Amino acid sequence: MSDSTLFFISEPQLEFAFSQLEEHPKDGLYLYGPAERGEHSETLKIGMIGTRDGLSKLDDFGKLVTGHIPPYVEDRVLISTES
């Protein structure tokens, strides 16, 4: 049996209106509202822990949804599965 080490990574503090900080997005939005729109308000920053394959898939997905995302229209195919 091998020894394992468990690391606790605390949740980051998120900033909401009036520079209020809160761990949980739902609580922060309910209590304080969204942060003021700043210079980088259109930027979404995320962190991900995963396998190389999983991170690669996340990167591919990010490139797919960057920019304009058209509204849902029934029976419209957005991604072709044909080679």
PyMOL Python script that loads the backbone (N, CA, C, O; Angstrom):
from pymol import cmd

cmd.read_pdbstr("""\
ATOM      1  N   MET A   1       0.853  -1.176   0.000  1.00  0.00           N
ATOM      2  CA  MET A   1       0.000   0.000   0.000  1.00  0.00           C
ATOM      3  C   MET A   1       0.899   1.239   0.000  1.00  0.00           C
ATOM      4  O   MET A   1       1.876   1.299   0.746  1.00  0.00           O
ATOM      5  N   SER A   2       0.572   2.218  -0.828  1.00  0.00           N
ATOM      6  CA  SER A   2       1.400   3.423  -0.895  1.00  0.00           C
ATOM      7  C   SER A   2       0.774   4.545  -0.081  1.00  0.00           C
ATOM      8  O   SER A   2      -0.442   4.600   0.108  1.00  0.00           O
ATOM      9  N   ASP A   3       1.632   5.435   0.392  1.00  0.00           N
ATOM     10  CA  ASP A   3       1.152   6.602   1.132  1.00  0.00           C
ATOM     11  C   ASP A   3       0.640   7.644   0.148  1.00  0.00           C
ATOM     12  O   ASP A   3       1.235   7.856  -0.909  1.00  0.00           O
ATOM     13  N   SER A   4      -0.453   8.285   0.496  1.00  0.00           N
ATOM     14  CA  SER A   4      -1.030   9.337  -0.332  1.00  0.00           C
ATOM     15  C   SER A   4      -1.116  10.614   0.478  1.00  0.00           C
ATOM     16  O   SER A   4      -1.277  10.582   1.698  1.00  0.00           O
ATOM     17  N   THR A   5      -1.009  11.724  -0.205  1.00  0.00           N
ATOM     18  CA  THR A   5      -1.133  13.015   0.440  1.00  0.00           C
ATOM     19  C   THR A   5      -2.335  13.727  -0.150  1.00  0.00           C
ATOM     20  O   THR A   5      -2.492  13.781  -1.370  1.00  0.00           O
ATOM     21  N   LEU A   6      -3.171  14.267   0.698  1.00  0.00           N
ATOM     22  CA  LEU A   6      -4.344  14.987   0.278  1.00  0.00           C
ATOM     23  C   LEU A   6      -4.110  16.472   0.513  1.00  0.00           C
ATOM     24  O   LEU A   6      -3.769  16.881   1.622  1.00  0.00           O
ATOM     25  N   PHE A   7      -4.293  17.283  -0.533  1.00  0.00           N
ATOM     26  CA  PHE A   7      -4.121  18.728  -0.424  1.00  0.00           C
ATOM     27  C   PHE A   7      -5.485  19.397  -0.498  1.00  0.00           C
ATOM     28  O   PHE A   7      -6.291  19.074  -1.369  1.00  0.00           O
ATOM     29  N   PHE A   8      -5.741  20.314   0.398  1.00  0.00           N
ATOM     30  CA  PHE A   8      -6.971  21.085   0.383  1.00  0.00           C
ATOM     31  C   PHE A   8      -6.713  22.383  -0.350  1.00  0.00           C
ATOM     32  O   PHE A   8      -5.809  23.136   0.013  1.00  0.00           O
ATOM     33  N   ILE A   9      -7.496  22.649  -1.373  1.00  0.00           N
ATOM     34  CA  ILE A   9      -7.386  23.903  -2.121  1.00  0.00           C
ATOM     35  C   ILE A   9      -8.631  24.710  -1.787  1.00  0.00           C
ATOM     36  O   ILE A   9      -9.744  24.316  -2.136  1.00  0.00           O
ATOM     37  N   SER A  10      -8.446  25.832  -1.118  1.00  0.00           N
ATOM     38  CA  SER A  10      -9.598  26.632  -0.703  1.00  0.00           C
ATOM     39  C   SER A  10     -10.225  27.326  -1.904  1.00  0.00           C
ATOM     40  O   SER A  10      -9.561  27.597  -2.904  1.00  0.00           O
ATOM     41  N   GLU A  11     -11.511  27.606  -1.784  1.00  0.00           N
ATOM     42  CA  GLU A  11     -12.235  28.301  -2.835  1.00  0.00           C
ATOM     43  C   GLU A  11     -11.727  29.740  -2.917  1.00  0.00           C
ATOM     44  O   GLU A  11     -11.453  30.357  -1.887  1.00  0.00           O
ATOM     45  N   PRO A  12     -11.599  30.276  -4.124  1.00  0.00           N
ATOM     46  CA  PRO A  12     -11.161  31.671  -4.243  1.00  0.00           C
ATOM     47  C   PRO A  12     -12.292  32.619  -3.863  1.00  0.00           C
ATOM     48  O   PRO A  12     -13.468  32.283  -4.005  1.00  0.00           O
ATOM     49  N   GLN A  13     -11.938  33.774  -3.392  1.00  0.00           N
ATOM     50  CA  GLN A  13     -12.916  34.813  -3.103  1.00  0.00           C
ATOM     51  C   GLN A  13     -13.290  35.493  -4.417  1.00  0.00           C
ATOM     52  O   GLN A  13     -12.411  35.881  -5.187  1.00  0.00           O
ATOM     53  N   LEU A  14     -14.575  35.636  -4.674  1.00  0.00           N
ATOM     54  CA  LEU A  14     -15.066  36.302  -5.872  1.00  0.00           C
ATOM     55  C   LEU A  14     -15.497  37.713  -5.503  1.00  0.00           C
ATOM     56  O   LEU A  14     -16.008  37.953  -4.409  1.00  0.00           O
ATOM     57  N   GLU A  15     -15.285  38.644  -6.427  1.00  0.00           N
ATOM     58  CA  GLU A  15     -15.635  40.037  -6.136  1.00  0.00           C
ATOM     59  C   GLU A  15     -16.981  40.382  -6.743  1.00  0.00           C
ATOM     60  O   GLU A  15     -17.262  40.050  -7.895  1.00  0.00           O
ATOM     61  N   PHE A  16     -17.817  41.057  -5.948  1.00  0.00           N
ATOM     62  CA  PHE A  16     -19.135  41.475  -6.379  1.00  0.00           C
ATOM     63  C   PHE A  16     -19.240  42.985  -6.254  1.00  0.00           C
ATOM     64  O   PHE A  16     -18.235  43.653  -6.011  1.00  0.00           O
ATOM     65  N   ALA A  17     -20.431  43.530  -6.414  1.00  0.00           N
ATOM     66  CA  ALA A  17     -20.623  44.979  -6.382  1.00  0.00           C
ATOM     67  C   ALA A  17     -20.014  45.584  -5.113  1.00  0.00           C
ATOM     68  O   ALA A  17     -20.001  44.962  -4.051  1.00  0.00           O
ATOM     69  N   PHE A  18     -19.521  46.792  -5.253  1.00  0.00           N
ATOM     70  CA  PHE A  18     -18.930  47.537  -4.142  1.00  0.00           C
ATOM     71  C   PHE A  18     -17.735  46.808  -3.527  1.00  0.00           C
ATOM     72  O   PHE A  18     -17.438  46.973  -2.344  1.00  0.00           O
ATOM     73  N   SER A  19     -17.053  45.999  -4.345  1.00  0.00           N
ATOM     74  CA  SER A  19     -15.834  45.270  -3.937  1.00  0.00           C
ATOM     75  C   SER A  19     -16.076  44.286  -2.790  1.00  0.00           C
ATOM     76  O   SER A  19     -15.149  43.974  -2.042  1.00  0.00           O
ATOM     77  N   GLN A  20     -17.301  43.798  -2.644  1.00  0.00           N
ATOM     78  CA  GLN A  20     -17.599  42.794  -1.631  1.00  0.00           C
ATOM     79  C   GLN A  20     -17.058  41.452  -2.092  1.00  0.00           C
ATOM     80  O   GLN A  20     -17.136  41.127  -3.276  1.00  0.00           O
ATOM     81  N   LEU A  21     -16.513  40.670  -1.173  1.00  0.00           N
ATOM     82  CA  LEU A  21     -15.946  39.368  -1.509  1.00  0.00           C
ATOM     83  C   LEU A  21     -16.796  38.257  -0.915  1.00  0.00           C
ATOM     84  O   LEU A  21     -17.318  38.373   0.193  1.00  0.00           O
ATOM     85  N   GLU A  22     -16.922  37.182  -1.676  1.00  0.00           N
ATOM     86  CA  GLU A  22     -17.724  36.045  -1.235  1.00  0.00           C
ATOM     87  C   GLU A  22     -17.212  34.806  -1.961  1.00  0.00           C
ATOM     88  O   GLU A  22     -16.801  34.897  -3.118  1.00  0.00           O
ATOM     89  N   GLU A  23     -17.230  33.649  -1.297  1.00  0.00           N
ATOM     90  CA  GLU A  23     -16.805  32.394  -1.922  1.00  0.00           C
ATOM     91  C   GLU A  23     -17.812  31.876  -2.926  1.00  0.00           C
ATOM     92  O   GLU A  23     -17.436  31.382  -3.988  1.00  0.00           O
ATOM     93  N   HIS A  24     -19.073  31.984  -2.603  1.00  0.00           N
ATOM     94  CA  HIS A  24     -20.122  31.360  -3.395  1.00  0.00           C
ATOM     95  C   HIS A  24     -20.791  32.371  -4.326  1.00  0.00           C
ATOM     96  O   HIS A  24     -21.326  33.376  -3.858  1.00  0.00           O
ATOM     97  N   PRO A  25     -20.766  32.115  -5.654  1.00  0.00           N
ATOM     98  CA  PRO A  25     -21.333  33.063  -6.603  1.00  0.00           C
ATOM     99  C   PRO A  25     -22.810  33.372  -6.366  1.00  0.00           C
ATOM    100  O   PRO A  25     -23.236  34.519  -6.504  1.00  0.00           O
ATOM    101  N   LYS A  26     -23.583  32.357  -6.012  1.00  0.00           N
ATOM    102  CA  LYS A  26     -25.022  32.559  -5.790  1.00  0.00           C
ATOM    103  C   LYS A  26     -25.250  33.518  -4.615  1.00  0.00           C
ATOM    104  O   LYS A  26     -26.083  34.421  -4.694  1.00  0.00           O
ATOM    105  N   ASP A  27     -24.509  33.313  -3.541  1.00  0.00           N
ATOM    106  CA  ASP A  27     -24.648  34.187  -2.374  1.00  0.00           C
ATOM    107  C   ASP A  27     -24.202  35.603  -2.705  1.00  0.00           C
ATOM    108  O   ASP A  27     -24.878  36.571  -2.355  1.00  0.00           O
ATOM    109  N   GLY A  28     -23.067  35.725  -3.378  1.00  0.00           N
ATOM    110  CA  GLY A  28     -22.545  37.049  -3.705  1.00  0.00           C
ATOM    111  C   GLY A  28     -23.474  37.843  -4.604  1.00  0.00           C
ATOM    112  O   GLY A  28     -23.675  39.039  -4.394  1.00  0.00           O
ATOM    113  N   LEU A  29     -24.043  37.182  -5.609  1.00  0.00           N
ATOM    114  CA  LEU A  29     -24.973  37.882  -6.504  1.00  0.00           C
ATOM    115  C   LEU A  29     -26.250  38.277  -5.769  1.00  0.00           C
ATOM    116  O   LEU A  29     -26.782  39.367  -5.979  1.00  0.00           O
ATOM    117  N   TYR A  30     -26.734  37.395  -4.912  1.00  0.00           N
ATOM    118  CA  TYR A  30     -27.959  37.682  -4.156  1.00  0.00           C
ATOM    119  C   TYR A  30     -27.741  38.830  -3.163  1.00  0.00           C
ATOM    120  O   TYR A  30     -28.567  39.738  -3.061  1.00  0.00           O
ATOM    121  N   LEU A  31     -26.631  38.780  -2.439  1.00  0.00           N
ATOM    122  CA  LEU A  31     -26.391  39.770  -1.389  1.00  0.00           C
ATOM    123  C   LEU A  31     -25.905  41.113  -1.920  1.00  0.00           C
ATOM    124  O   LEU A  31     -26.318  42.156  -1.412  1.00  0.00           O
ATOM    125  N   TYR A  32     -25.032  41.112  -2.936  1.00  0.00           N
ATOM    126  CA  TYR A  32     -24.353  42.339  -3.350  1.00  0.00           C
ATOM    127  C   TYR A  32     -24.606  42.743  -4.796  1.00  0.00           C
ATOM    128  O   TYR A  32     -24.429  43.911  -5.143  1.00  0.00           O
ATOM    129  N   GLY A  33     -25.015  41.806  -5.649  1.00  0.00           N
ATOM    130  CA  GLY A  33     -25.190  42.108  -7.061  1.00  0.00           C
ATOM    131  C   GLY A  33     -23.884  41.923  -7.816  1.00  0.00           C
ATOM    132  O   GLY A  33     -22.838  41.690  -7.210  1.00  0.00           O
ATOM    133  N   PRO A  34     -23.943  42.027  -9.153  1.00  0.00           N
ATOM    134  CA  PRO A  34     -22.736  41.816  -9.967  1.00  0.00           C
ATOM    135  C   PRO A  34     -21.731  42.952  -9.779  1.00  0.00           C
ATOM    136  O   PRO A  34     -22.090  44.073  -9.419  1.00  0.00           O
ATOM    137  N   ALA A  35     -20.480  42.630 -10.032  1.00  0.00           N
ATOM    138  CA  ALA A  35     -19.423  43.642  -9.970  1.00  0.00           C
ATOM    139  C   ALA A  35     -19.651  44.651 -11.087  1.00  0.00           C
ATOM    140  O   ALA A  35     -20.266  44.338 -12.107  1.00  0.00           O
ATOM    141  N   GLU A  36     -19.157  45.840 -10.887  1.00  0.00           N
ATOM    142  CA  GLU A  36     -19.276  46.872 -11.919  1.00  0.00           C
ATOM    143  C   GLU A  36     -18.530  46.424 -13.156  1.00  0.00           C
ATOM    144  O   GLU A  36     -17.489  45.771 -13.067  1.00  0.00           O
ATOM    145  N   ARG A  37     -19.066  46.778 -14.308  1.00  0.00           N
ATOM    146  CA  ARG A  37     -18.402  46.422 -15.558  1.00  0.00           C
ATOM    147  C   ARG A  37     -17.128  47.251 -15.671  1.00  0.00           C
ATOM    148  O   ARG A  37     -17.164  48.481 -15.649  1.00  0.00           O
ATOM    149  N   GLY A  38     -16.021  46.566 -15.790  1.00  0.00           N
ATOM    150  CA  GLY A  38     -14.738  47.235 -15.900  1.00  0.00           C
ATOM    151  C   GLY A  38     -14.124  47.027 -17.268  1.00  0.00           C
ATOM    152  O   GLY A  38     -14.798  46.638 -18.221  1.00  0.00           O
ATOM    153  N   GLU A  39     -12.858  47.289 -17.343  1.00  0.00           N
ATOM    154  CA  GLU A  39     -12.119  47.187 -18.602  1.00  0.00           C
ATOM    155  C   GLU A  39     -12.162  45.775 -19.171  1.00  0.00           C
ATOM    156  O   GLU A  39     -12.224  45.609 -20.389  1.00  0.00           O
ATOM    157  N   HIS A  40     -12.131  44.752 -18.318  1.00  0.00           N
ATOM    158  CA  HIS A  40     -12.085  43.358 -18.759  1.00  0.00           C
ATOM    159  C   HIS A  40     -13.384  42.616 -18.441  1.00  0.00           C
ATOM    160  O   HIS A  40     -13.363  41.419 -18.154  1.00  0.00           O
ATOM    161  N   SER A  41     -14.502  43.317 -18.492  1.00  0.00           N
ATOM    162  CA  SER A  41     -15.761  42.692 -18.093  1.00  0.00           C
ATOM    163  C   SER A  41     -16.226  41.608 -19.055  1.00  0.00           C
ATOM    164  O   SER A  41     -17.075  40.796 -18.689  1.00  0.00           O
ATOM    165  N   GLU A  42     -15.699  41.570 -20.270  1.00  0.00           N
ATOM    166  CA  GLU A  42     -16.100  40.551 -21.234  1.00  0.00           C
ATOM    167  C   GLU A  42     -15.194  39.326 -21.166  1.00  0.00           C
ATOM    168  O   GLU A  42     -15.371  38.390 -21.946  1.00  0.00           O
ATOM    169  N   THR A  43     -14.231  39.313 -20.250  1.00  0.00           N
ATOM    170  CA  THR A  43     -13.283  38.219 -20.130  1.00  0.00           C
ATOM    171  C   THR A  43     -13.749  37.243 -19.056  1.00  0.00           C
ATOM    172  O   THR A  43     -14.047  37.638 -17.928  1.00  0.00           O
ATOM    173  N   LEU A  44     -13.807  35.978 -19.415  1.00  0.00           N
ATOM    174  CA  LEU A  44     -14.151  34.933 -18.462  1.00  0.00           C
ATOM    175  C   LEU A  44     -12.892  34.150 -18.150  1.00  0.00           C
ATOM    176  O   LEU A  44     -12.286  33.562 -19.047  1.00  0.00           O
ATOM    177  N   LYS A  45     -12.496  34.137 -16.901  1.00  0.00           N
ATOM    178  CA  LYS A  45     -11.302  33.405 -16.491  1.00  0.00           C
ATOM    179  C   LYS A  45     -11.747  32.176 -15.709  1.00  0.00           C
ATOM    180  O   LYS A  45     -12.568  32.260 -14.796  1.00  0.00           O
ATOM    181  N   ILE A  46     -11.187  31.036 -16.089  1.00  0.00           N
ATOM    182  CA  ILE A  46     -11.515  29.797 -15.390  1.00  0.00           C
ATOM    183  C   ILE A  46     -10.232  29.056 -15.059  1.00  0.00           C
ATOM    184  O   ILE A  46      -9.194  29.274 -15.683  1.00  0.00           O
ATOM    185  N   GLY A  47     -10.316  28.195 -14.090  1.00  0.00           N
ATOM    186  CA  GLY A  47      -9.205  27.316 -13.752  1.00  0.00           C
ATOM    187  C   GLY A  47      -9.691  25.886 -13.892  1.00  0.00           C
ATOM    188  O   GLY A  47     -10.855  25.600 -13.609  1.00  0.00           O
ATOM    189  N   MET A  48      -8.837  24.997 -14.315  1.00  0.00           N
ATOM    190  CA  MET A  48      -9.254  23.615 -14.546  1.00  0.00           C
ATOM    191  C   MET A  48      -8.138  22.679 -14.126  1.00  0.00           C
ATOM    192  O   MET A  48      -6.963  22.939 -14.384  1.00  0.00           O
ATOM    193  N   ILE A  49      -8.506  21.615 -13.494  1.00  0.00           N
ATOM    194  CA  ILE A  49      -7.578  20.553 -13.146  1.00  0.00           C
ATOM    195  C   ILE A  49      -8.069  19.309 -13.866  1.00  0.00           C
ATOM    196  O   ILE A  49      -9.238  18.943 -13.747  1.00  0.00           O
ATOM    197  N   GLY A  50      -7.187  18.658 -14.610  1.00  0.00           N
ATOM    198  CA  GLY A  50      -7.622  17.475 -15.335  1.00  0.00           C
ATOM    199  C   GLY A  50      -6.484  16.806 -16.072  1.00  0.00           C
ATOM    200  O   GLY A  50      -5.323  17.199 -15.953  1.00  0.00           O
ATOM    201  N   THR A  51      -6.838  15.795 -16.833  1.00  0.00           N
ATOM    202  CA  THR A  51      -5.846  15.089 -17.642  1.00  0.00           C
ATOM    203  C   THR A  51      -5.492  15.938 -18.861  1.00  0.00           C
ATOM    204  O   THR A  51      -6.197  16.896 -19.177  1.00  0.00           O
ATOM    205  N   ARG A  52      -4.424  15.598 -19.533  1.00  0.00           N
ATOM    206  CA  ARG A  52      -4.056  16.324 -20.755  1.00  0.00           C
ATOM    207  C   ARG A  52      -5.180  16.266 -21.780  1.00  0.00           C
ATOM    208  O   ARG A  52      -5.499  17.262 -22.430  1.00  0.00           O
ATOM    209  N   ASP A  53      -5.778  15.076 -21.916  1.00  0.00           N
ATOM    210  CA  ASP A  53      -6.874  14.914 -22.874  1.00  0.00           C
ATOM    211  C   ASP A  53      -8.071  15.783 -22.485  1.00  0.00           C
ATOM    212  O   ASP A  53      -8.672  16.438 -23.337  1.00  0.00           O
ATOM    213  N   GLY A  54      -8.411  15.785 -21.205  1.00  0.00           N
ATOM    214  CA  GLY A  54      -9.532  16.593 -20.736  1.00  0.00           C
ATOM    215  C   GLY A  54      -9.285  18.081 -20.922  1.00  0.00           C
ATOM    216  O   GLY A  54     -10.186  18.808 -21.341  1.00  0.00           O
ATOM    217  N   LEU A  55      -8.071  18.546 -20.616  1.00  0.00           N
ATOM    218  CA  LEU A  55      -7.731  19.960 -20.788  1.00  0.00           C
ATOM    219  C   LEU A  55      -7.723  20.342 -22.263  1.00  0.00           C
ATOM    220  O   LEU A  55      -8.109  21.454 -22.622  1.00  0.00           O
ATOM    221  N   SER A  56      -7.286  19.423 -23.112  1.00  0.00           N
ATOM    222  CA  SER A  56      -7.306  19.666 -24.554  1.00  0.00           C
ATOM    223  C   SER A  56      -8.742  19.821 -25.053  1.00  0.00           C
ATOM    224  O   SER A  56      -9.029  20.688 -25.878  1.00  0.00           O
ATOM    225  N   LYS A  57      -9.636  18.977 -24.549  1.00  0.00           N
ATOM    226  CA  LYS A  57     -11.042  19.076 -24.937  1.00  0.00           C
ATOM    227  C   LYS A  57     -11.649  20.391 -24.442  1.00  0.00           C
ATOM    228  O   LYS A  57     -12.442  21.010 -25.152  1.00  0.00           O
ATOM    229  N   LEU A  58     -11.288  20.816 -23.243  1.00  0.00           N
ATOM    230  CA  LEU A  58     -11.769  22.096 -22.734  1.00  0.00           C
ATOM    231  C   LEU A  58     -11.282  23.237 -23.614  1.00  0.00           C
ATOM    232  O   LEU A  58     -12.038  24.160 -23.918  1.00  0.00           O
ATOM    233  N   ASP A  59     -10.020  23.172 -24.023  1.00  0.00           N
ATOM    234  CA  ASP A  59      -9.453  24.198 -24.897  1.00  0.00           C
ATOM    235  C   ASP A  59     -10.196  24.234 -26.233  1.00  0.00           C
ATOM    236  O   ASP A  59     -10.521  25.310 -26.736  1.00  0.00           O
ATOM    237  N   ASP A  60     -10.462  23.066 -26.802  1.00  0.00           N
ATOM    238  CA  ASP A  60     -11.209  23.002 -28.065  1.00  0.00           C
ATOM    239  C   ASP A  60     -12.610  23.597 -27.905  1.00  0.00           C
ATOM    240  O   ASP A  60     -13.084  24.331 -28.772  1.00  0.00           O
ATOM    241  N   PHE A  61     -13.263  23.273 -26.790  1.00  0.00           N
ATOM    242  CA  PHE A  61     -14.593  23.807 -26.523  1.00  0.00           C
ATOM    243  C   PHE A  61     -14.540  25.327 -26.377  1.00  0.00           C
ATOM    244  O   PHE A  61     -15.404  26.034 -26.895  1.00  0.00           O
ATOM    245  N   GLY A  62     -13.529  25.826 -25.673  1.00  0.00           N
ATOM    246  CA  GLY A  62     -13.381  27.263 -25.495  1.00  0.00           C
ATOM    247  C   GLY A  62     -13.234  27.987 -26.821  1.00  0.00           C
ATOM    248  O   GLY A  62     -13.815  29.054 -27.019  1.00  0.00           O
ATOM    249  N   LYS A  63     -12.459  27.409 -27.728  1.00  0.00           N
ATOM    250  CA  LYS A  63     -12.304  28.014 -29.056  1.00  0.00           C
ATOM    251  C   LYS A  63     -13.611  27.985 -29.835  1.00  0.00           C
ATOM    252  O   LYS A  63     -13.900  28.899 -30.607  1.00  0.00           O
ATOM    253  N   LEU A  64     -14.398  26.937 -29.632  1.00  0.00           N
ATOM    254  CA  LEU A  64     -15.674  26.795 -30.335  1.00  0.00           C
ATOM    255  C   LEU A  64     -16.676  27.863 -29.908  1.00  0.00           C
ATOM    256  O   LEU A  64     -17.407  28.402 -30.739  1.00  0.00           O
ATOM    257  N   VAL A  65     -16.709  28.168 -28.613  1.00  0.00           N
ATOM    258  CA  VAL A  65     -17.726  29.096 -28.114  1.00  0.00           C
ATOM    259  C   VAL A  65     -17.232  30.532 -27.958  1.00  0.00           C
ATOM    260  O   VAL A  65     -17.976  31.385 -27.474  1.00  0.00           O
ATOM    261  N   THR A  66     -16.008  30.815 -28.354  1.00  0.00           N
ATOM    262  CA  THR A  66     -15.487  32.173 -28.264  1.00  0.00           C
ATOM    263  C   THR A  66     -16.169  33.039 -29.312  1.00  0.00           C
ATOM    264  O   THR A  66     -16.258  32.663 -30.481  1.00  0.00           O
ATOM    265  N   GLY A  67     -16.638  34.177 -28.894  1.00  0.00           N
ATOM    266  CA  GLY A  67     -17.287  35.077 -29.828  1.00  0.00           C
ATOM    267  C   GLY A  67     -18.788  34.884 -29.827  1.00  0.00           C
ATOM    268  O   GLY A  67     -19.381  34.525 -28.809  1.00  0.00           O
ATOM    269  N   HIS A  68     -19.391  35.121 -30.961  1.00  0.00           N
ATOM    270  CA  HIS A  68     -20.842  35.067 -31.098  1.00  0.00           C
ATOM    271  C   HIS A  68     -21.349  33.631 -31.009  1.00  0.00           C
ATOM    272  O   HIS A  68     -20.824  32.734 -31.669  1.00  0.00           O
ATOM    273  N   ILE A  69     -22.361  33.427 -30.197  1.00  0.00           N
ATOM    274  CA  ILE A  69     -23.021  32.134 -30.105  1.00  0.00           C
ATOM    275  C   ILE A  69     -24.447  32.350 -30.592  1.00  0.00           C
ATOM    276  O   ILE A  69     -25.217  33.060 -29.945  1.00  0.00           O
ATOM    277  N   PRO A  70     -24.813  31.747 -31.726  1.00  0.00           N
ATOM    278  CA  PRO A  70     -26.157  31.977 -32.264  1.00  0.00           C
ATOM    279  C   PRO A  70     -27.224  31.382 -31.355  1.00  0.00           C
ATOM    280  O   PRO A  70     -26.950  30.432 -30.622  1.00  0.00           O
ATOM    281  N   PRO A  71     -28.447  31.931 -31.393  1.00  0.00           N
ATOM    282  CA  PRO A  71     -29.523  31.383 -30.570  1.00  0.00           C
ATOM    283  C   PRO A  71     -29.917  29.995 -31.038  1.00  0.00           C
ATOM    284  O   PRO A  71     -29.643  29.607 -32.174  1.00  0.00           O
ATOM    285  N   TYR A  72     -30.558  29.258 -30.160  1.00  0.00           N
ATOM    286  CA  TYR A  72     -30.988  27.898 -30.467  1.00  0.00           C
ATOM    287  C   TYR A  72     -32.093  27.921 -31.520  1.00  0.00           C
ATOM    288  O   TYR A  72     -33.059  28.673 -31.402  1.00  0.00           O
ATOM    289  N   VAL A  73     -31.944  27.111 -32.523  1.00  0.00           N
ATOM    290  CA  VAL A  73     -32.984  26.888 -33.523  1.00  0.00           C
ATOM    291  C   VAL A  73     -33.135  25.380 -33.651  1.00  0.00           C
ATOM    292  O   VAL A  73     -32.168  24.676 -33.941  1.00  0.00           O
ATOM    293  N   GLU A  74     -34.351  24.886 -33.435  1.00  0.00           N
ATOM    294  CA  GLU A  74     -34.580  23.447 -33.472  1.00  0.00           C
ATOM    295  C   GLU A  74     -34.170  22.870 -34.816  1.00  0.00           C
ATOM    296  O   GLU A  74     -34.400  23.477 -35.862  1.00  0.00           O
ATOM    297  N   ASP A  75     -33.563  21.695 -34.778  1.00  0.00           N
ATOM    298  CA  ASP A  75     -33.126  20.934 -35.971  1.00  0.00           C
ATOM    299  C   ASP A  75     -31.914  21.540 -36.680  1.00  0.00           C
ATOM    300  O   ASP A  75     -31.557  21.078 -37.764  1.00  0.00           O
ATOM    301  N   ARG A  76     -31.272  22.556 -36.106  1.00  0.00           N
ATOM    302  CA  ARG A  76     -30.072  23.111 -36.740  1.00  0.00           C
ATOM    303  C   ARG A  76     -28.850  22.379 -36.184  1.00  0.00           C
ATOM    304  O   ARG A  76     -28.731  22.213 -34.970  1.00  0.00           O
ATOM    305  N   VAL A  77     -27.944  21.942 -37.056  1.00  0.00           N
ATOM    306  CA  VAL A  77     -26.729  21.250 -36.659  1.00  0.00           C
ATOM    307  C   VAL A  77     -25.608  22.282 -36.605  1.00  0.00           C
ATOM    308  O   VAL A  77     -25.307  22.926 -37.611  1.00  0.00           O
ATOM    309  N   LEU A  78     -24.981  22.445 -35.421  1.00  0.00           N
ATOM    310  CA  LEU A  78     -23.901  23.410 -35.265  1.00  0.00           C
ATOM    311  C   LEU A  78     -22.538  22.772 -35.482  1.00  0.00           C
ATOM    312  O   LEU A  78     -21.608  23.438 -35.938  1.00  0.00           O
ATOM    313  N   ILE A  79     -22.408  21.498 -35.162  1.00  0.00           N
ATOM    314  CA  ILE A  79     -21.132  20.807 -35.281  1.00  0.00           C
ATOM    315  C   ILE A  79     -21.347  19.581 -36.146  1.00  0.00           C
ATOM    316  O   ILE A  79     -22.194  18.736 -35.855  1.00  0.00           O
ATOM    317  N   SER A  80     -20.579  19.497 -37.201  1.00  0.00           N
ATOM    318  CA  SER A  80     -20.694  18.344 -38.086  1.00  0.00           C
ATOM    319  C   SER A  80     -19.914  17.184 -37.507  1.00  0.00           C
ATOM    320  O   SER A  80     -18.790  17.368 -37.040  1.00  0.00           O
ATOM    321  N   THR A  81     -20.489  15.990 -37.529  1.00  0.00           N
ATOM    322  CA  THR A  81     -19.794  14.808 -37.046  1.00  0.00           C
ATOM    323  C   THR A  81     -19.170  14.026 -38.196  1.00  0.00           C
ATOM    324  O   THR A  81     -18.568  12.971 -37.992  1.00  0.00           O
ATOM    325  N   GLU A  82     -19.322  14.562 -39.415  1.00  0.00           N
ATOM    326  CA  GLU A  82     -18.740  13.897 -40.573  1.00  0.00           C
ATOM    327  C   GLU A  82     -17.261  14.259 -40.696  1.00  0.00           C
ATOM    328  O   GLU A  82     -16.852  15.356 -40.313  1.00  0.00           O
ATOM    329  N   SER A  83     -16.467  13.341 -41.227  1.00  0.00           N
ATOM    330  CA  SER A  83     -15.037  13.609 -41.382  1.00  0.00           C
ATOM    331  C   SER A  83     -14.748  14.192 -42.740  1.00  0.00           C
ATOM    332  O   SER A  83     -13.594  14.483 -43.054  1.00  0.00           O
TER     333      SER A  83
END
""", "prot")
cmd.dss("prot")
cmd.show_as("cartoon", "prot")
cmd.util.cbc("prot")
cmd.orient("prot")
